[in-house]
Amino acid sequence: MQRIFSFYRDGFAGMTTGRTLWKIIVIKLLILFGVIRLFFMPDVLVEHYKSDAEKATHVMDALTRAVPAVTGAAVNIKKGGK
């Protein structure tokens, strides 16, 4: 375990171009997960439900809602062709 840690520690300490690339990666991740989330992922539960109990009930209903099973392509076709 110590050899693995020292391998990575020495590798990151000796980087020159890699440091700049890691900074770019971190900035890009902050933009992706921080800024974009604010604009494109609104908190729907806060907008539609006032109490925690209402939010919990909605989530439970959404997770446990029965979905009709589709058994084949002919599910919605009437018998007899009419």
C-alpha positions as a Markdown table, in Angstrom:
| # | Residue | x | y | z |
|---|---|---|---|---|
| 1 | Met | 0.0 | 0.0 | 0.0 |
| 2 | Gln | 2.9 | 2.4 | 0.8 |
| 3 | Arg | 4.5 | 1.7 | -2.5 |
| 4 | Ile | 1.3 | 2.6 | -4.4 |
| 5 | Phe | 0.8 | 5.8 | -2.4 |
| 6 | Ser | 4.4 | 6.9 | -3.0 |
| 7 | Phe | 4.1 | 6.0 | -6.7 |
| 8 | Tyr | 1.2 | 8.4 | -7.1 |
| 9 | Arg | 2.7 | 11.1 | -4.8 |
| 10 | Asp | 6.0 | 11.2 | -6.7 |
| 11 | Gly | 4.2 | 11.1 | -10.0 |
| 12 | Phe | 1.9 | 14.1 | -9.2 |
| 13 | Ala | 4.8 | 16.0 | -7.6 |
| 14 | Gly | 6.9 | 15.6 | -10.8 |
| 15 | Met | 4.2 | 16.8 | -13.2 |
| 16 | Thr | 4.5 | 20.0 | -15.2 |
| 17 | Thr | 2.0 | 19.9 | -18.0 |
| 18 | Gly | -0.2 | 17.4 | -16.1 |
| 19 | Arg | -0.8 | 20.0 | -13.4 |
| 20 | Thr | -2.3 | 22.4 | -15.9 |
| 21 | Leu | -4.4 | 19.6 | -17.4 |
| 22 | Trp | -5.7 | 18.6 | -13.9 |
| 23 | Lys | -6.7 | 22.2 | -13.2 |
| 24 | Ile | -8.6 | 22.4 | -16.5 |
| 25 | Ile | -10.4 | 19.1 | -15.6 |
| 26 | Val | -11.4 | 20.4 | -12.2 |
| 27 | Ile | -12.6 | 23.7 | -13.6 |
| 28 | Lys | -14.6 | 21.9 | -16.2 |
| 29 | Leu | -16.2 | 19.6 | -13.6 |
| 30 | Leu | -17.1 | 22.6 | -11.4 |
| 31 | Ile | -18.8 | 24.2 | -14.4 |
| 32 | Leu | -20.6 | 21.0 | -15.4 |
| 33 | Phe | -21.9 | 20.1 | -12.0 |
| 34 | Gly | -22.2 | 23.5 | -10.4 |
| 35 | Val | -23.3 | 26.1 | -12.8 |
| 36 | Ile | -25.3 | 24.0 | -15.3 |
| 37 | Arg | -27.2 | 22.3 | -12.5 |
| 38 | Leu | -28.5 | 25.7 | -11.3 |
| 39 | Phe | -30.0 | 26.5 | -14.7 |
| 40 | Phe | -31.1 | 23.2 | -16.1 |
| 41 | Met | -32.1 | 21.1 | -13.1 |
| 42 | Pro | -34.6 | 22.9 | -10.9 |
| 43 | Asp | -35.7 | 21.4 | -7.6 |
| 44 | Val | -39.2 | 20.2 | -8.6 |
| 45 | Leu | -40.1 | 18.9 | -5.1 |
| 46 | Val | -39.5 | 22.3 | -3.5 |
| 47 | Glu | -41.6 | 24.1 | -6.2 |
| 48 | His | -44.6 | 21.8 | -5.9 |
| 49 | Tyr | -44.7 | 20.5 | -2.4 |
| 50 | Lys | -44.5 | 22.5 | 0.9 |
| 51 | Ser | -43.9 | 19.9 | 3.6 |
| 52 | Asp | -41.5 | 17.1 | 3.9 |
| 53 | Ala | -44.4 | 14.6 | 4.3 |
| 54 | Glu | -45.9 | 15.7 | 0.9 |
| 55 | Lys | -42.5 | 15.3 | -0.7 |
| 56 | Ala | -42.0 | 11.9 | 0.8 |
| 57 | Thr | -45.5 | 10.7 | -0.3 |
| 58 | His | -44.9 | 11.9 | -3.8 |
| 59 | Val | -41.5 | 10.1 | -4.1 |
| 60 | Met | -42.9 | 6.9 | -2.6 |
| 61 | Asp | -45.9 | 7.0 | -5.0 |
| 62 | Ala | -43.6 | 7.6 | -8.0 |
| 63 | Leu | -41.3 | 4.8 | -7.0 |
| 64 | Thr | -44.0 | 2.2 | -6.3 |
| 65 | Arg | -46.5 | 3.1 | -9.1 |
| 66 | Ala | -47.6 | 0.0 | -11.0 |
| 67 | Val | -46.6 | 0.2 | -14.6 |
| 68 | Pro | -48.7 | -1.9 | -17.1 |
| 69 | Ala | -46.7 | -4.8 | -18.5 |
| 70 | Val | -46.3 | -4.9 | -22.3 |
| 71 | Thr | -46.3 | -8.5 | -23.5 |
| 72 | Gly | -45.9 | -8.0 | -27.2 |
| 73 | Ala | -46.5 | -5.8 | -30.2 |
| 74 | Ala | -50.1 | -6.8 | -30.6 |
| 75 | Val | -51.3 | -5.4 | -27.2 |
| 76 | Asn | -53.4 | -2.6 | -28.7 |
| 77 | Ile | -54.7 | -4.3 | -31.8 |
| 78 | Lys | -58.3 | -5.2 | -31.8 |
| 79 | Lys | -59.4 | -8.7 | -32.7 |
| 80 | Gly | -61.0 | -9.3 | -36.1 |
| 81 | Gly | -59.1 | -6.4 | -37.8 |
| 82 | Lys | -61.8 | -3.8 | -37.1 |
